[in-house]
Amino acid sequence: MRQNIRRMGLKPTLPRNRRQLLNYVGALILLIGGYHLLSGSHHASSLISSNSLTQPYFGGEKKPHEDPCASLKGLEDVFVIVRTGSNEVSEKIPPLLNTTLPCFRHYGIWSDMEEEFAGLHIADALDEIDPDLLEKHSDFAYYRHLREKGKGGLSEDELAAWADAPNTAFGRDTPAWKLDKWKFLEVASKAYRQHSTSKWYIFLEGDTYIFWTSLLPWLSGIDASRDLYVGRQMNIGSDVFAYGGAGIIISNTAMERLIQQHDSDVKGYNELTLNQWAGDFIMSKVMSDAGIDLSPVWPTLEGEMPSMMDMKTISTNGRHLWCYNAATYHHMTADDIYTYYDFERKWNLENSKFPRHGDIFRELVYPRIKSQISNWDNLSSDVANEKFSFGQCRDWCEKHDDCIQFSLTGSTCKTMNSVKLGKEHPLTHQSDDVRIDSGWIMSRVQSWIEEMESSCSGQDWITP
């Protein structure tokens, strides 16, 4: 592991006794993760420990001498940039380390605090920002707190409040979120200095899942000598940018121009960052100033998890989400990442084609859909009646041929003519909490899947 750290160009700087303590804590977390994997009926891997940093998780069908990295062609062409926060390291980093991330020779993990986790060095993303901002500006109050007291200096009330912080029009209302926007340009510069000859730099987050066995072959067919800034397109007003959670891909020459442009006016871009809320949007502005426009590649890169997506989505130019090969998803839990990793390996053993979004829905989402799920929100959106029982809501849906699913929020019946799995909605017993139960007309769900499949004339990528 020391050799790996040196190879990454990073040196552990924590005192030895503290490093040992953090190693023990990290190893314990990975051991717990391993126990979780073993306890699942579909997992039979050996117990995961800190050794898994160089021996990725094999999933449920490990064969003697099988190397999960062997099928990944093009690893040497890519530098993987993981952007995270100290408040989520223990939750989001183990799944990355236990799957395919260690297959890459060139990668780095950057956070808002330098630390060691399970023997791996996590670097400070923000330490080269203007010292005057770091020491005085309110955006960096949490950063100063971490430097002075570490993660242990936070009260239980503070942690609980931040964990439950709502998503607003300007992101999550937490101190950690205010720091996140500053990381994008900083880690771009650090990664490029660390390895300036990579063909591609791929930015991802701890809850991003990448189908590397799909993404790497896709990249191999793209000319890396072009100035390319590639991502899942999002809008703020009329401005288009690559959404960070879906993964951002930048070619070598574009990365160099991004950094040169930023370095030409650091003060001006700091001012821009102070007045914006999204770091991925700020990166797009610097790219634009460097003369590089976004190459939008939705639905190859996707910014949501399949259980929350409307697979019926069609773009303005007629692209059916269902029919396109999938490369990334976002907002994935640790369980999701392990499940999708198992699926990816199994799929590649049994199929010669890349998995499409529709395949992933059919294999991983559809089996979880039932006639009724209590304390669950399937994200139905059309209000049918505000004074129904669950049975009346189902009756209404069954009587309308275009209704496929429904939910009851309190006494409000909502319906939808598409299919989503949605998410759990456990009752919290707070005064404003309302029970949500969901249902599906299963015969129509099956017909809907067949309709989606018939809309495809093949399968394809979006290529920049």
C-alpha positions as a Markdown table, in Angstrom:
| # | Residue | x | y | z |
|---|---|---|---|---|
| 1 | Met | 0.0 | 0.0 | 0.0 |
| 2 | Arg | 2.9 | 2.4 | 0.7 |
| 3 | Gln | 4.1 | 1.7 | -2.8 |
| 4 | Asn | 0.6 | 2.6 | -4.1 |
| 5 | Ile | 0.6 | 5.8 | -2.2 |
| 6 | Arg | 4.0 | 6.9 | -3.5 |
| 7 | Arg | 3.0 | 5.9 | -7.0 |
| 8 | Met | 0.0 | 8.3 | -6.6 |
| 9 | Gly | 2.4 | 11.1 | -5.7 |
| 10 | Leu | 0.9 | 11.5 | -2.2 |
| 11 | Lys | 2.6 | 11.1 | 1.1 |
| 12 | Pro | 1.0 | 10.3 | 4.4 |
| 13 | Thr | 1.6 | 13.2 | 6.8 |
| 14 | Leu | -0.3 | 12.2 | 9.9 |
| 15 | Pro | 1.5 | 11.1 | 13.0 |
| 16 | Arg | 2.1 | 7.4 | 13.2 |
| 17 | Asn | -0.2 | 6.6 | 16.1 |
| 18 | Arg | -3.0 | 8.5 | 14.5 |
| 19 | Arg | -2.5 | 6.7 | 11.2 |
| 20 | Gln | -2.6 | 3.4 | 12.9 |
| 21 | Leu | -5.9 | 4.3 | 14.7 |
| 22 | Leu | -7.4 | 5.4 | 11.4 |
| 23 | Asn | -6.2 | 2.3 | 9.7 |
| 24 | Tyr | -7.9 | 0.2 | 12.4 |
| 25 | Val | -11.1 | 2.1 | 12.0 |
| 26 | Gly | -11.1 | 1.9 | 8.2 |
| 27 | Ala | -10.3 | -1.8 | 8.3 |
| 28 | Leu | -13.2 | -2.3 | 10.7 |
| 29 | Ile | -15.6 | -0.5 | 8.3 |
| 30 | Leu | -14.4 | -2.7 | 5.5 |
| 31 | Leu | -14.8 | -5.8 | 7.6 |
| 32 | Ile | -18.4 | -4.8 | 8.4 |
| 33 | Gly | -18.9 | -4.3 | 4.7 |
| 34 | Gly | -17.6 | -7.7 | 4.1 |
| 35 | Tyr | -19.9 | -9.2 | 6.7 |
| 36 | His | -22.8 | -7.5 | 5.0 |
| 37 | Leu | -21.8 | -9.0 | 1.6 |
| 38 | Leu | -21.5 | -12.4 | 3.1 |
| 39 | Ser | -24.9 | -12.2 | 4.8 |
| 40 | Gly | -26.6 | -11.5 | 1.5 |
| 41 | Ser | -28.0 | -14.7 | -0.1 |
| 42 | His | -26.4 | -13.8 | -3.5 |
| 43 | His | -22.9 | -13.0 | -2.2 |
| 44 | Ala | -20.3 | -15.6 | -1.4 |
| 45 | Ser | -17.0 | -13.7 | -1.6 |
| 46 | Ser | -14.2 | -14.0 | 0.9 |
| 47 | Leu | -14.3 | -11.6 | 3.8 |
| 48 | Ile | -13.4 | -8.1 | 2.8 |
| 49 | Ser | -10.6 | -6.4 | 4.7 |
| 50 | Ser | -8.2 | -3.5 | 4.0 |
| 51 | Asn | -6.4 | -5.9 | 1.6 |
| 52 | Ser | -9.3 | -5.3 | -0.7 |
| 53 | Leu | -7.8 | -2.0 | -1.7 |
| 54 | Thr | -5.5 | -4.0 | -4.0 |
| 55 | Gln | -7.8 | -7.0 | -4.4 |
| 56 | Pro | -11.2 | -5.8 | -5.6 |
| 57 | Tyr | -14.4 | -7.5 | -4.5 |
| 58 | Phe | -15.3 | -10.5 | -6.8 |
| 59 | Gly | -19.0 | -10.7 | -6.1 |
| 60 | Gly | -21.0 | -13.9 | -6.0 |
| 61 | Glu | -19.3 | -15.9 | -8.7 |
| 62 | Lys | -15.6 | -15.8 | -8.0 |
| 63 | Lys | -13.7 | -18.4 | -9.9 |
| 64 | Pro | -10.2 | -19.7 | -8.9 |
| 65 | His | -7.5 | -17.2 | -10.1 |
| 66 | Glu | -10.1 | -14.9 | -11.6 |
| 67 | Asp | -8.9 | -11.3 | -12.0 |
| 68 | Pro | -11.9 | -8.8 | -12.1 |
| 69 | Cys | -9.5 | -6.2 | -13.6 |
| 70 | Ala | -8.5 | -8.4 | -16.5 |
| 71 | Ser | -11.6 | -7.6 | -18.6 |
| 72 | Leu | -11.0 | -3.8 | -18.3 |
| 73 | Lys | -9.1 | -2.7 | -21.3 |
| 74 | Gly | -7.8 | 0.9 | -21.4 |
| 75 | Leu | -7.1 | 1.3 | -17.7 |
| 76 | Glu | -3.8 | 3.0 | -18.4 |
| 77 | Asp | -5.5 | 5.7 | -20.4 |
| 78 | Val | -7.6 | 7.0 | -17.6 |
| 79 | Phe | -7.0 | 9.0 | -14.4 |
| 80 | Val | -10.0 | 8.7 | -12.0 |
| 81 | Ile | -10.7 | 11.7 | -9.8 |
| 82 | Val | -12.9 | 10.9 | -6.8 |
| 83 | Arg | -14.4 | 14.0 | -5.1 |
| 84 | Thr | -15.8 | 13.4 | -1.6 |
| 85 | Gly | -16.2 | 15.0 | 1.8 |
| 86 | Ser | -14.9 | 14.0 | 5.2 |
| 87 | Asn | -18.5 | 13.6 | 6.4 |
| 88 | Glu | -19.2 | 10.8 | 3.9 |
| 89 | Val | -15.8 | 9.0 | 3.5 |
| 90 | Ser | -16.7 | 6.0 | 5.8 |
| 91 | Glu | -20.0 | 5.5 | 3.9 |
| 92 | Lys | -19.2 | 6.1 | 0.3 |
| 93 | Ile | -15.5 | 5.2 | -0.2 |
| 94 | Pro | -15.5 | 1.5 | 0.8 |
| 95 | Pro | -17.8 | 0.4 | -2.1 |
| 96 | Leu | -15.5 | 2.1 | -4.5 |
| 97 | Leu | -12.4 | 0.6 | -3.0 |
| 98 | Asn | -14.1 | -2.9 | -2.9 |
| 99 | Thr | -15.1 | -2.9 | -6.5 |
| 100 | Thr | -13.2 | -1.6 | -9.5 |
| 101 | Leu | -11.4 | 1.6 | -8.4 |
| 102 | Pro | -8.2 | -0.3 | -7.3 |
| 103 | Cys | -7.9 | -1.7 | -10.9 |
| 104 | Phe | -6.7 | 1.7 | -12.0 |
| 105 | Arg | -3.1 | 2.6 | -11.6 |
| 106 | His | -3.9 | 6.3 | -11.8 |
| 107 | Tyr | -6.5 | 7.7 | -9.4 |
| 108 | Gly | -6.8 | 10.1 | -6.5 |
| 109 | Ile | -9.3 | 10.7 | -3.8 |
| 110 | Trp | -9.8 | 14.3 | -2.6 |
| 111 | Ser | -11.8 | 15.6 | 0.2 |
| 112 | Asp | -12.2 | 18.7 | 2.5 |
| 113 | Met | -9.8 | 17.2 | 5.0 |
| 114 | Glu | -6.6 | 15.2 | 4.7 |
| 115 | Glu | -6.8 | 11.8 | 6.3 |
| 116 | Glu | -5.9 | 8.1 | 6.0 |
| 117 | Phe | -8.7 | 5.7 | 5.5 |
| 118 | Ala | -8.1 | 1.9 | 5.5 |
| 119 | Gly | -4.5 | 2.5 | 4.7 |
| 120 | Leu | -5.2 | 4.8 | 1.8 |
| 121 | His | -4.3 | 8.5 | 1.7 |
| 122 | Ile | -7.2 | 10.9 | 1.1 |
| 123 | Ala | -5.8 | 14.3 | 0.1 |
| 124 | Asp | -7.0 | 17.8 | 0.9 |
| 125 | Ala | -8.7 | 19.3 | -2.2 |
| 126 | Leu | -8.7 | 22.9 | -0.8 |
| 127 | Asp | -5.3 | 23.6 | 0.6 |
| 128 | Glu | -4.1 | 25.7 | -2.3 |
| 129 | Ile | -7.0 | 28.1 | -2.4 |
| 130 | Asp | -6.2 | 31.8 | -1.6 |
| 131 | Pro | -5.2 | 31.7 | 2.1 |
| 132 | Asp | -7.2 | 34.9 | 2.8 |
| 133 | Leu | -10.4 | 33.1 | 1.7 |
| 134 | Leu | -9.5 | 30.0 | 3.7 |
| 135 | Glu | -8.9 | 32.0 | 6.8 |
| 136 | Lys | -11.7 | 34.5 | 6.7 |
| 137 | His | -14.6 | 33.7 | 4.3 |
| 138 | Ser | -17.8 | 32.1 | 5.7 |
| 139 | Asp | -17.7 | 29.5 | 2.9 |
| 140 | Phe | -14.7 | 28.0 | 4.6 |
| 141 | Ala | -16.0 | 28.0 | 8.2 |
| 142 | Tyr | -16.5 | 24.2 | 8.2 |
| 143 | Tyr | -13.0 | 23.7 | 6.6 |
| 144 | Arg | -11.4 | 25.8 | 9.3 |
| 145 | His | -13.3 | 23.7 | 11.9 |
| 146 | Leu | -12.0 | 20.5 | 10.4 |
| 147 | Arg | -8.5 | 21.7 | 10.4 |
| 148 | Glu | -8.6 | 22.8 | 14.0 |
| 149 | Lys | -10.7 | 20.0 | 15.6 |
| 150 | Gly | -11.2 | 17.3 | 13.0 |
| 151 | Lys | -14.4 | 15.4 | 12.4 |
| 152 | Gly | -14.6 | 14.6 | 16.1 |
| 153 | Gly | -15.3 | 18.2 | 17.0 |
| 154 | Leu | -18.8 | 18.2 | 15.6 |
| 155 | Ser | -21.8 | 17.8 | 18.0 |
| 156 | Glu | -24.4 | 15.1 | 17.5 |
| 157 | Asp | -27.0 | 17.8 | 16.9 |
| 158 | Glu | -24.9 | 19.4 | 14.2 |
| 159 | Leu | -24.4 | 16.0 | 12.5 |
| 160 | Ala | -28.1 | 15.1 | 12.7 |
| 161 | Ala | -29.2 | 18.5 | 11.3 |
| 162 | Trp | -26.8 | 18.2 | 8.4 |
| 163 | Ala | -27.8 | 14.7 | 7.7 |
| 164 | Asp | -31.4 | 15.7 | 7.4 |
| 165 | Ala | -30.7 | 19.0 | 5.5 |
| 166 | Pro | -33.1 | 19.5 | 2.6 |
| 167 | Asn | -32.2 | 19.8 | -1.0 |
| 168 | Thr | -32.9 | 23.4 | -2.1 |
| 169 | Ala | -32.7 | 25.1 | -5.5 |
| 170 | Phe | -29.1 | 25.8 | -4.6 |
| 171 | Gly | -28.1 | 22.4 | -3.4 |
| 172 | Arg | -28.1 | 20.9 | 0.1 |
| 173 | Asp | -28.1 | 23.4 | 2.9 |
| 174 | Thr | -25.0 | 22.1 | 4.7 |
| 175 | Pro | -21.5 | 23.5 | 5.5 |
| 176 | Ala | -20.0 | 20.6 | 3.6 |
| 177 | Trp | -22.0 | 21.4 | 0.5 |
| 178 | Lys | -20.7 | 25.0 | 0.6 |
| 179 | Leu | -17.2 | 23.6 | 0.3 |
| 180 | Asp | -18.0 | 21.2 | -2.5 |
| 181 | Lys | -18.2 | 23.8 | -5.2 |
| 182 | Trp | -14.6 | 24.8 | -4.6 |
| 183 | Lys | -13.2 | 21.4 | -5.2 |
| 184 | Phe | -13.8 | 20.9 | -8.9 |
| 185 | Leu | -11.1 | 23.2 | -10.3 |
| 186 | Glu | -8.7 | 22.5 | -7.5 |
| 187 | Val | -8.8 | 18.7 | -8.0 |
| 188 | Ala | -8.5 | 19.2 | -11.8 |
| 189 | Ser | -5.2 | 21.0 | -11.3 |
| 190 | Lys | -3.9 | 18.5 | -8.7 |
| 191 | Ala | -4.8 | 15.5 | -10.8 |
| 192 | Tyr | -3.1 | 16.9 | -13.9 |
| 193 | Arg | 0.0 | 17.7 | -12.0 |
| 194 | Gln | 0.0 | 14.2 | -10.6 |
| 195 | His | -0.2 | 12.5 | -14.0 |
| 196 | Ser | -0.2 | 14.9 | -16.9 |
| 197 | Thr | -0.1 | 12.3 | -19.7 |
| 198 | Ser | -3.5 | 10.5 | -19.1 |
| 199 | Lys | -5.7 | 10.5 | -22.2 |
| 200 | Trp | -8.8 | 11.0 | -20.1 |
| 201 | Tyr | -9.6 | 12.5 | -16.7 |
| 202 | Ile | -12.9 | 11.2 | -15.2 |
| 203 | Phe | -14.5 | 13.0 | -12.3 |
| 204 | Leu | -16.9 | 11.0 | -10.2 |
| 205 | Glu | -18.4 | 11.1 | -6.7 |
| 206 | Gly | -18.6 | 8.5 | -4.0 |
| 207 | Asp | -22.2 | 7.6 | -5.0 |
| 208 | Thr | -21.6 | 7.4 | -8.7 |
| 209 | Tyr | -21.7 | 4.0 | -10.3 |
| 210 | Ile | -19.7 | 3.5 | -13.5 |
| 211 | Phe | -20.1 | 0.5 | -15.8 |
| 212 | Trp | -16.4 | 0.4 | -16.6 |
| 213 | Thr | -16.8 | -2.6 | -18.9 |
| 214 | Ser | -19.0 | -0.3 | -21.0 |
| 215 | Leu | -17.4 | 3.1 | -20.5 |
| 216 | Leu | -13.8 | 2.1 | -21.4 |
| 217 | Pro | -14.7 | 0.5 | -24.7 |
| 218 | Trp | -16.8 | 3.6 | -25.5 |
| 219 | Leu | -13.9 | 5.9 | -24.8 |
| 220 | Ser | -11.6 | 3.7 | -26.9 |
| 221 | Gly | -13.6 | 4.7 | -29.9 |
| 222 | Ile | -13.3 | 8.5 | -29.3 |
| 223 | Asp | -10.4 | 10.6 | -30.4 |
| 224 | Ala | -8.7 | 11.6 | -27.2 |
| 225 | Ser | -6.5 | 14.2 | -29.0 |
| 226 | Arg | -9.5 | 16.4 | -29.4 |
| 227 | Asp | -10.4 | 19.1 | -26.9 |
| 228 | Leu | -13.3 | 17.3 | -25.3 |
| 229 | Tyr | -15.5 | 18.2 | -22.2 |
| 230 | Val | -18.1 | 15.4 | -22.0 |
| 231 | Gly | -21.0 | 14.9 | -19.7 |
| 232 | Arg | -24.6 | 14.6 | -18.9 |
| 233 | Gln | -26.1 | 17.9 | -19.9 |
| 234 | Met | -27.9 | 20.1 | -17.3 |
| 235 | Asn | -29.1 | 23.7 | -17.4 |
| 236 | Ile | -29.0 | 26.7 | -15.1 |
| 237 | Gly | -31.0 | 29.2 | -17.1 |
| 238 | Ser | -29.7 | 29.1 | -20.7 |
| 239 | Asp | -26.3 | 27.9 | -19.6 |
| 240 | Val | -25.5 | 24.2 | -20.2 |
| 241 | Phe | -23.0 | 22.3 | -18.1 |
| 242 | Ala | -21.9 | 18.7 | -17.3 |
| 243 | Tyr | -23.5 | 17.4 | -14.2 |
| 244 | Gly | -20.8 | 16.2 | -11.8 |
| 245 | Gly | -22.8 | 13.3 | -10.2 |
| 246 | Ala | -23.1 | 11.5 | -13.6 |
| 247 | Gly | -19.4 | 11.7 | -14.2 |
| 248 | Ile | -17.4 | 14.4 | -16.1 |
| 249 | Ile | -14.9 | 13.3 | -18.8 |
| 250 | Ile | -12.2 | 15.6 | -20.0 |
| 251 | Ser | -9.5 | 14.8 | -22.6 |
| 252 | Asn | -5.9 | 15.6 | -21.9 |
| 253 | Thr | -5.7 | 18.7 | -24.1 |
| 254 | Ala | -9.0 | 20.1 | -22.7 |
| 255 | Met | -7.7 | 19.5 | -19.2 |
| 256 | Glu | -4.6 | 21.5 | -19.9 |
| 257 | Arg | -6.6 | 24.3 | -21.4 |
| 258 | Leu | -9.0 | 24.3 | -18.4 |
| 259 | Ile | -6.1 | 24.6 | -16.0 |
| 260 | Gln | -4.4 | 27.3 | -18.0 |
| 261 | Gln | -7.6 | 29.3 | -18.3 |
| 262 | His | -8.2 | 29.1 | -14.5 |
| 263 | Asp | -4.6 | 30.0 | -13.7 |
| 264 | Ser | -4.9 | 33.1 | -15.9 |
| 265 | Asp | -7.5 | 34.7 | -13.6 |
| 266 | Val | -7.7 | 32.8 | -10.3 |
| 267 | Lys | -9.0 | 35.9 | -8.5 |
| 268 | Gly | -11.8 | 36.4 | -11.0 |
| 269 | Tyr | -12.8 | 32.7 | -10.9 |
| 270 | Asn | -12.8 | 32.7 | -7.1 |
| 271 | Glu | -15.2 | 35.7 | -7.2 |
| 272 | Leu | -17.4 | 33.7 | -9.6 |
| 273 | Thr | -17.3 | 30.7 | -7.2 |
| 274 | Leu | -18.3 | 32.9 | -4.3 |
| 275 | Asn | -21.4 | 34.0 | -6.2 |
| 276 | Gln | -22.4 | 30.6 | -7.5 |
| 277 | Trp | -23.5 | 27.4 | -5.8 |
| 278 | Ala | -22.6 | 24.5 | -8.2 |
| 279 | Gly | -18.9 | 23.6 | -8.8 |
| 280 | Asp | -19.7 | 21.7 | -12.0 |
| 281 | Phe | -21.4 | 24.8 | -13.4 |
| 282 | Ile | -18.4 | 26.9 | -12.5 |
| 283 | Met | -16.1 | 24.4 | -14.3 |
| 284 | Ser | -18.2 | 24.8 | -17.4 |
| 285 | Lys | -17.8 | 28.6 | -17.3 |
| 286 | Val | -14.0 | 28.2 | -17.2 |
| 287 | Met | -14.2 | 25.6 | -20.1 |
| 288 | Ser | -16.3 | 28.1 | -22.1 |
| 289 | Asp | -13.8 | 30.9 | -21.5 |
| 290 | Ala | -11.1 | 28.5 | -22.7 |
| 291 | Gly | -13.1 | 28.0 | -25.9 |
| 292 | Ile | -14.4 | 24.5 | -25.2 |
| 293 | Asp | -18.1 | 23.7 | -25.3 |
| 294 | Leu | -19.8 | 20.8 | -23.6 |
| 295 | Ser | -20.3 | 17.6 | -25.7 |
| 296 | Pro | -23.6 | 16.3 | -24.2 |
| 297 | Val | -23.9 | 12.6 | -24.1 |
| 298 | Trp | -27.2 | 11.8 | -22.3 |
| 299 | Pro | -28.4 | 9.1 | -22.0 |
| 300 | Thr | -25.0 | 7.4 | -22.1 |
| 301 | Leu | -24.2 | 9.2 | -18.8 |
| 302 | Glu | -27.1 | 9.5 | -16.4 |
| 303 | Gly | -27.4 | 11.6 | -13.3 |
| 304 | Glu | -30.0 | 9.6 | -11.3 |
| 305 | Met | -30.5 | 6.0 | -10.1 |
| 306 | Pro | -32.7 | 3.7 | -12.3 |
| 307 | Ser | -35.3 | 3.2 | -9.6 |
| 308 | Met | -36.1 | 6.9 | -9.6 |
| 309 | Met | -36.0 | 7.4 | -13.4 |
| 310 | Asp | -38.8 | 7.6 | -15.9 |
| 311 | Met | -37.6 | 5.1 | -18.5 |
| 312 | Lys | -40.2 | 6.4 | -20.9 |
| 313 | Thr | -38.2 | 9.6 | -21.3 |
| 314 | Ile | -37.5 | 10.7 | -24.9 |
| 315 | Ser | -35.2 | 13.6 | -25.7 |
| 316 | Thr | -36.2 | 16.5 | -28.0 |
| 317 | Asn | -34.3 | 14.8 | -30.8 |
| 318 | Gly | -36.0 | 11.5 | -30.3 |
| 319 | Arg | -33.6 | 9.5 | -28.2 |
| 320 | His | -35.3 | 6.8 | -26.2 |
| 321 | Leu | -33.6 | 6.4 | -22.8 |
| 322 | Trp | -34.6 | 2.8 | -22.7 |
| 323 | Cys | -32.7 | 1.9 | -25.8 |
| 324 | Tyr | -29.3 | 3.4 | -25.1 |
| 325 | Asn | -26.3 | 1.7 | -23.5 |
| 326 | Ala | -25.8 | 2.7 | -19.9 |
| 327 | Ala | -22.4 | 3.9 | -18.6 |
| 328 | Thr | -23.2 | 5.8 | -15.3 |
| 329 | Tyr | -25.8 | 6.3 | -12.6 |
| 330 | His | -25.8 | 8.6 | -9.6 |
| 331 | His | -27.2 | 8.7 | -6.0 |
| 332 | Met | -26.4 | 5.0 | -5.5 |
| 333 | Thr | -26.2 | 3.5 | -2.1 |
| 334 | Ala | -23.5 | 1.1 | -1.0 |
| 335 | Asp | -25.9 | -1.8 | -1.5 |
| 336 | Asp | -26.8 | -0.5 | -5.0 |
| 337 | Ile | -23.1 | -0.3 | -5.9 |
| 338 | Tyr | -22.4 | -3.9 | -4.9 |
| 339 | Thr | -25.6 | -5.1 | -6.6 |
| 340 | Tyr | -24.8 | -3.3 | -9.8 |
| 341 | Tyr | -21.2 | -4.6 | -9.7 |
| 342 | Asp | -22.4 | -8.2 | -9.4 |
| 343 | Phe | -24.9 | -7.5 | -12.2 |
| 344 | Glu | -22.2 | -6.0 | -14.5 |
| 345 | Arg | -19.9 | -9.0 | -14.1 |
| 346 | Lys | -22.7 | -11.5 | -14.6 |
| 347 | Trp | -24.0 | -9.7 | -17.6 |
| 348 | Asn | -20.6 | -9.7 | -19.3 |
| 349 | Leu | -20.3 | -13.4 | -18.7 |
| 350 | Glu | -23.6 | -14.1 | -20.4 |
| 351 | Asn | -23.9 | -11.4 | -23.1 |
| 352 | Ser | -21.9 | -10.0 | -25.9 |
| 353 | Lys | -23.7 | -6.7 | -26.0 |
| 354 | Phe | -23.5 | -3.8 | -23.5 |
| 355 | Pro | -26.3 | -3.4 | -21.0 |
| 356 | Arg | -28.9 | -0.8 | -22.0 |
| 357 | His | -30.9 | 1.3 | -19.5 |
| 358 | Gly | -33.8 | -0.9 | -20.4 |
| 359 | Asp | -31.9 | -4.1 | -19.6 |
| 360 | Ile | -31.0 | -2.7 | -16.2 |
| 361 | Phe | -34.6 | -1.7 | -15.5 |
| 362 | Arg | -35.8 | -5.2 | -16.5 |
| 363 | Glu | -33.1 | -7.1 | -14.5 |
| 364 | Leu | -32.7 | -4.9 | -11.4 |
| 365 | Val | -35.7 | -2.7 | -11.0 |
| 366 | Tyr | -38.7 | -4.6 | -12.3 |
| 367 | Pro | -38.2 | -7.6 | -10.0 |
| 368 | Arg | -38.7 | -5.3 | -7.0 |
| 369 | Ile | -42.1 | -4.0 | -8.3 |
| 370 | Lys | -45.1 | -5.6 | -6.7 |
| 371 | Ser | -48.9 | -5.1 | -6.7 |
| 372 | Gln | -48.6 | -3.2 | -3.5 |
| 373 | Ile | -45.8 | -1.8 | -1.3 |
| 374 | Ser | -46.6 | -0.1 | 2.0 |
| 375 | Asn | -44.6 | 2.9 | 3.2 |
| 376 | Trp | -43.3 | 3.5 | -0.2 |
| 377 | Asp | -43.4 | 6.4 | -2.7 |
| 378 | Asn | -43.4 | 5.3 | -6.4 |
| 379 | Leu | -43.4 | 9.0 | -7.4 |
| 380 | Ser | -46.7 | 9.0 | -9.1 |
| 381 | Ser | -47.5 | 12.6 | -10.0 |
| 382 | Asp | -51.0 | 13.1 | -11.4 |
| 383 | Val | -53.6 | 13.8 | -8.7 |
| 384 | Ala | -56.8 | 11.8 | -9.3 |
| 385 | Asn | -58.7 | 12.4 | -6.1 |
| 386 | Glu | -57.9 | 14.0 | -2.7 |
| 387 | Lys | -60.3 | 11.9 | -0.6 |
| 388 | Phe | -59.7 | 8.2 | -1.6 |
| 389 | Ser | -58.8 | 5.1 | 0.2 |
| 390 | Phe | -56.0 | 2.9 | -1.2 |
| 391 | Gly | -58.6 | 0.5 | -2.6 |
| 392 | Gln | -60.5 | 3.4 | -4.3 |
| 393 | Cys | -57.2 | 4.6 | -5.7 |
| 394 | Arg | -56.5 | 1.2 | -7.2 |
| 395 | Asp | -60.0 | 1.0 | -8.6 |
| 396 | Trp | -59.6 | 4.4 | -10.3 |
| 397 | Cys | -56.4 | 3.3 | -11.9 |
| 398 | Glu | -57.8 | 0.0 | -13.1 |
| 399 | Lys | -60.7 | 1.8 | -14.7 |
| 400 | His | -58.4 | 4.1 | -16.7 |
| 401 | Asp | -56.6 | 2.2 | -19.4 |
| 402 | Asp | -53.6 | 4.5 | -19.5 |
| 403 | Cys | -52.9 | 4.2 | -15.7 |
| 404 | Ile | -50.1 | 1.9 | -14.8 |
| 405 | Gln | -49.2 | 2.8 | -11.2 |
| 406 | Phe | -50.7 | 4.8 | -8.3 |
| 407 | Ser | -50.0 | 5.9 | -4.8 |
| 408 | Leu | -51.9 | 7.2 | -1.8 |
| 409 | Thr | -50.4 | 10.0 | 0.1 |
| 410 | Gly | -52.6 | 10.4 | 3.2 |
| 411 | Ser | -56.0 | 10.4 | 1.3 |
| 412 | Thr | -54.6 | 11.9 | -2.0 |
| 413 | Cys | -54.6 | 9.4 | -4.9 |
| 414 | Lys | -51.9 | 10.0 | -7.5 |
| 415 | Thr | -51.5 | 8.1 | -10.7 |
| 416 | Met | -49.0 | 7.8 | -13.6 |
| 417 | Asn | -49.0 | 6.3 | -17.1 |
| 418 | Ser | -45.3 | 5.3 | -16.9 |
| 419 | Val | -43.4 | 3.1 | -14.4 |
| 420 | Lys | -41.1 | 4.0 | -11.6 |
| 421 | Leu | -40.1 | 2.0 | -8.6 |
| 422 | Gly | -39.4 | 5.0 | -6.4 |
| 423 | Lys | -38.2 | 4.9 | -2.8 |
| 424 | Glu | -39.0 | 3.9 | 0.7 |
| 425 | His | -41.0 | 6.4 | 2.8 |
| 426 | Pro | -40.9 | 5.2 | 6.4 |
| 427 | Leu | -43.1 | 7.0 | 8.9 |
| 428 | Thr | -41.1 | 9.3 | 11.2 |
| 429 | His | -44.1 | 10.1 | 13.4 |
| 430 | Gln | -43.5 | 13.8 | 13.0 |
| 431 | Ser | -46.5 | 16.0 | 12.9 |
| 432 | Asp | -46.1 | 16.8 | 9.2 |
| 433 | Asp | -45.4 | 13.3 | 8.1 |
| 434 | Val | -48.0 | 11.5 | 5.9 |
| 435 | Arg | -48.1 | 7.8 | 5.1 |
| 436 | Ile | -47.5 | 6.9 | 1.5 |
| 437 | Asp | -48.5 | 3.5 | 0.0 |
| 438 | Ser | -47.9 | 2.6 | -3.6 |
| 439 | Gly | -49.3 | 0.1 | -6.1 |
| 440 | Trp | -48.9 | -1.1 | -9.6 |
| 441 | Ile | -51.2 | -2.8 | -12.1 |
| 442 | Met | -48.8 | -5.6 | -12.8 |
| 443 | Ser | -50.2 | -6.8 | -16.2 |
| 444 | Arg | -49.9 | -3.2 | -17.5 |
| 445 | Val | -46.3 | -3.0 | -16.2 |
| 446 | Gln | -45.4 | -6.0 | -18.3 |
| 447 | Ser | -47.2 | -4.6 | -21.3 |
| 448 | Trp | -45.3 | -1.3 | -20.8 |
| 449 | Ile | -42.0 | -3.1 | -20.7 |
| 450 | Glu | -42.9 | -4.8 | -24.0 |
| 451 | Glu | -43.9 | -1.4 | -25.5 |
| 452 | Met | -40.6 | 0.1 | -24.4 |
| 453 | Glu | -38.7 | -2.7 | -26.0 |
| 454 | Ser | -40.6 | -2.4 | -29.2 |
| 455 | Ser | -39.6 | 1.3 | -29.5 |
| 456 | Cys | -35.9 | 0.3 | -30.0 |
| 457 | Ser | -34.4 | -0.2 | -33.4 |
| 458 | Gly | -31.2 | -1.5 | -31.9 |
| 459 | Gln | -28.9 | -0.1 | -29.3 |
| 460 | Asp | -26.3 | 2.7 | -29.4 |
| 461 | Trp | -24.1 | 5.2 | -27.6 |
| 462 | Ile | -24.1 | 8.9 | -27.8 |
| 463 | Thr | -20.7 | 9.7 | -29.1 |
| 464 | Pro | -19.2 | 13.2 | -28.9 |
